[in-house]
Amino acid sequence: MQKRTLGNSNMEVSALGLGCMRMSYGDTMVDKQDMIVLIRQAVELGITFFDTAEVYGPFTNEELVGEALAPFKGEVAIATKFGFKHDPDKGPSPDVGLDSRPEQIRRVAESSLRRLRVEVIDLFYQHRVDPKVPIEDVAGTVKDLIQEGKVKHFGLSEASAETIRRAHAVQPVTAVQSEYSLWWRAPEENILPTCEELGIGFVPFSPLGKGFLTGKVDEHTTYDASDLRARIPRFAQEVRKANLVLVNEITKIGEKKGATPAQMALAWLLAQKPWIVPIPGTRTLNRLKENIGGAAVQLTANDLQEIAEVLSNVPIKGDRYPPSVGAMTGR
């Protein structure tokens, strides 16, 4: 697989990463050994960039990634995150709230190093911006961790352009992670231009629209109550038919190139900027191989123009998150 460099940093990774969250998060029962095998297969197929966080599990996802990638030290890059409060009984959780105090960041770093079985964290994101802690204090703490050799690169997730600038002035930001896809293009307004100006890489999460853009969702698809998509407005039955028009049109364009809708969605992201590295998640080898195939799809200027016309003519209905989740984004 081709490599990409995140912004002006020296962090070179595979053009596609692997989001590992759903391998051990929520109520889904997944066999740990199966996921270890899948992660190692990803490395064999050219993936060198893996995304996790202490809150995934909580804790178990970092442990999974650490165990799976232990044989590949020095060959792969692992990104993890800090920023949520710790419940005494359950650990970190979005339901408990945010916590990016310097002492908390340090505690998370030490624990993540142990769970990931590494000597240094390749990329350490603030998972969500904490309005109670000045971003300068957050950036300064990560800067200290970098100087101490415990972290290599600093990242932000779902931060506003203003926050990115303030953080970058204290400690250069290597990457910003935010949702970005064919059906959520808000980063194009301010975030991508800011990243380009400052030389920061961009890492889209949910690049396949939480599965909606794969072509596997139809009007009759249902979700268990434990699945976040059951509460996401743009997955609701009353708007799904309208939103599927986008997928249908992208599928038609892809058929002419021998590409699936998921591959087209990833190829479109990769075509936007050379410093964009999407991190689609999966729990199956077939889907992993399909996603990797998206990195090989070359979109021509005519292809991109055709997609642009679809995007301008097909409005997406419904918010991307329920209100309780959306309130934590974009600070």
JOUR-V816720 format. One record per helix or strand of 3 or more residues. SS is the DSSP state (@ for helix, = for strand). FROM is the first residue (numbers start at 1). TO is the last residue. If there is no record, write none. Layout:
BEGIN
SS;FROM;TO  SS;FROM;TO
END
This chain:
BEGIN
=;3;5  =;12;14  @;21;23  @;32;44  =;49;51  @;60;72  =;77;82  @;102;116  =;121;126  @;135;147  =;151;157  @;161;170  =;173;179  @;186;188  @;191;198  =;201;205  @;209;214  @;228;230  @;233;235  @;237;255  @;261;272  @;285;294  @;301;313  @;323;326
END
